[in-house]
Amino acid sequence: MKILDGRKLTEKVLNELNQKIANLHFPLKLAVVLVGDDPSSINYIKQKEKVCRALNINFQLYKYQKNIETQKLTEEVKKISNDSSVSGMIVQLPLPEKIDTTLILNSVSAKKDPDVLSEINSARFYSGDFSFIPPAVAGIVRFFEEYKIKVKGKNTVVVGAGKLIGRPMAFWLMFHGATVTTLNSKTKDIAGFTKKADIIVCGVGKAEIIKGSMIKKGAVVIDAGSSVKKGKIIGDVDFKTVSKKASYITPVPGGVGPMTVAMLMENLVKLNS
């Protein structure tokens, strides 16, 4: 079993980005919009701010009350997006239920969208243009490349069908020749699918739903989910039991999480190169 070390690979990516940023000869600035005070969102934003500082990228947080109306938030996002000093911006998800998330994400200029969440950039991705890949997926792809993990012809299960990980990950895998099964909240007998998988990618945010008994020996297991249990951040995968059977596995924390932030910054640099 080999651990896919996200912190180590992130360091490599950030070193590469430092060189690229030095060649830009102008400052970069990332704007982040936060609505409400969700602890997980605040934690993710802190990670992004920390990496921005390490790369000498200016960071600005725009905070709004949870009860803000969609129209007002749309106006605010457009104003930030139109600011010439802003190189890229993200809207931290999830937004409160009453907010029209699609409308807000489309208020971010496609030229300043390192998250690849606006409909323009999403459409490019789903047409097979991989010049900009959603950061979580890009991080997983970088693991595949770094550790020479082949996906073509592999039986792959993606647990979760969300817009940040599940859906784009399944599309990327299918496009690159994997046989892909996507499981969602209505799927019965998850183990019936995961036991046959060569590669499992899980990103639902439900603690330790994938157990060692649910995978075959030698499977590649990518844990892209996280949740808090007894004050600890843990993944969707029961690391203790799954690591005994997997050939490769990502830890939580220290796996996909830091790589997602690193690839967000790579997209930001690409947008301005």
N, C-alpha and C positions, 0 to 999 in steps of 0.2 A: 504493500500500500504506500502510495506517495501522496503527501499533502501538497495541494496547490496553494502555495504561499502568496496570498494577495499583497501583503505588506512589502515583501521582497520585490515582487514584480512591479508594484506601484512605484517603488524607489527608482527602478530602472526607467519606467515611463516618464517620471518627473524629471529625471536627469536629461532625457532626450528633449523634453519640452523646454527645459531651461535654455538649451542651446538655440532652439527655434525662436523662443521669445526674445533672446538677446539679439537675434538677427532682424527683428521687426522694426526696431528703432523708434517705436512709439509705445506709450503705456496702454495696457489692457485694463478693462474694468468690467467686473461681473456684478450685475444687479440681481438681487433675489427678493421676490415678493412673498411675504408670509401673511396668511390670514388666520387670525386666532392664535392660540398658544399651545397647540398639540405638542406634547413632550418629545415624541419621535421626530416630528418635523424640525423642532428646535435642535435636536441632536444632529440630524443630518446636515442642517445649515452650519452648525459649528464645525463639522468636518470639512465642509466646502470652504469655509472662511480660513481654516487652518492651512489647507492646501494652497489657497490663493496667496496667503502670506509667504509660504515657502517658495512660490513661483514669482513673487513680486508683482502679483496681479492685484489691482485695486478692487476692494470688495465693499458693496453697499447694500444694506438690508433695509427694505421698505416694509414696515409692519402696519397691518390694518386690523380693525376690530372684527370679530367673528360675525357680527350682525350687518356688515356692509352689504349694500345691494349690488346686484350684478352690473347694473348700468354704471354706478359710481366706480366700481372696481375696474370695469372695462376702460373707462376714461383714464384712470390712474395708470393702468398697464400701458396703454397707448402712449401716454405722456412720457413714461420712463423709456419705452422702446424707441421713441423718436429723439431722445436725448443723444446728441452726437458724441458725448463723452462715454456713453455706454457701449461696450464692445459686444456684450451678450447678456441675456437675461433669462432667468428661470422663474417660474411660478411654482412654489413648493406645493406638492400634492400630498394628501388629498385636500381639496377645498371643502368648505361646509356644504352640506347637501343642497341647500336652497340656491347655491351659486351655479350658474350655467358654465361648467368647466370647459366645454368645447369652445364657447364664445370667448372666454378669457384666454385660453391657449392660442386662439387664432388672432388675438389682439397683439401678440408678440410678433414682431417682424421676422419673416423666415430667415433673413440675413443675420438675425441676432438670437437664434434659437438653438443653442447647443444641446438641448434635451431632445430635439427632433420630435416635438409633440404638436407643432402646428400642422394643420391639414395639408399645407403645401409640402412641407418636409416629410411628413408621414407618407404622402402619396408617392413621393420620389423613392423613398425606401421600399415601399410595397410594389413598386414597378421594377425593382431589382437594381436600383442605383444605390450602391453601398458606400458612396463617398462620405456620407454621414450616417452613422449607425447609432441608435439609441444607446446611451452610455452603459447601462447594465448589460445589454447584449454585447456591446463592443468589448467590455471587460471580460466576458466569458469567451468570446472569440479570441481575444489575446491569450487567454489561458490555453486554448486549443493550439494556437500557433506556437506558443513558447514551449509547451510540453509535447508537441508533435502528436496531438490526439486527432486521429482521422475521424471524420463524420460521414463521409460518403459510404453509402451502403449499410450504415449502422441502423439498428432498430433503436429508436429514440423516443422517450416519453417526456413530455413537458407537463408538469403538474401546475395548473393555474393558467388562466387565459386572459390575464389583465393586460392593459395597454402598455405598461412599463416593461414587463419582462415576458410573460407567457406568450402573448400574441406575436410580438416581433421576433422572439427567439424561435418559435415554431416555424415562422416564415423563413428565417435565415437558414435554419437547418434543412428545411424542405428544398429550398433553392440550391443548397450545396449537396444535394443527393442523399440526404438521410431519409429513412422512412419514419414519419413522425405521427405520434398519437398525442393529442392534447386532452388532458383531463380537466374537468371543472368541478364546481361545487355539486353538480347533479350526478357525477360519476359514481356508480356503485362498484364495489370490489376493486379499489385502487391497486391492491397487490396483484390482482390478476393481470394487470398491464405492466407494472413495474418489475415483476419477476422475470419478464422476458426481455427487458431493455438492456442494451449495451451501454446506453448513455441516459442518465436521468437528470433533468433540470427542474428544480422545484423552487417556486417563488410565490407562495401564497400567504406567508406570515402567520402560519399556525404551528405552534411549538411541537417539534419532534413527531410529525405525522408519518415520516418515512422511517421504518425500523429495519434492522438488519435482516429480519425474516422476510422482508418484502423485496429484496434485491438478489440478483444472482451473483455468484462469485466472479470477480474481475470487472464488474460494472464501473463506469465512470460516473461519479455522483457530484453534481454541481448544486450547492445549496445557496440559492439567491434570496432566501426569505429570512426574516428576523422578527423576533417578538421578545417581550420581556417576561421572565418567569422568576419569581422570588428575587426580584431586583437584578437579575442577570440577563444579558442579551444572549439569546440562543436561537438556533436556526430551525428550519422546517425538518431537518434531518437529525435523527438520533445518532450523533457522531460516534458514541461509544460502541454501539452494536454494528452500525453500517461500516465504520472504518475497518472492521475485522474482515470484511468481505470485498470491499471496493478496491479497485486497482489505483484509482485517483479519487481524491475527495477534497472539497474546499471546506475550511473551517468557518465557523461563525462565533465571534467576530474574526476579522483578519483574512477573509477570502474575497468574495465578490464585492463586498461593501467598499473597501478602499479602492478597488479597481474601477468601480462605477464612478467615483469622484475623479479619479485620474483621467478616465476617458471622457468625462464631461469637460475637463480642462483641455484635453486634446482637441475636442470638437470646437471649443472656444478659440483655440489657436488657429485651427484650420479655417474657421469663419473669417479670420482677420489676416490670413496669409495670401 
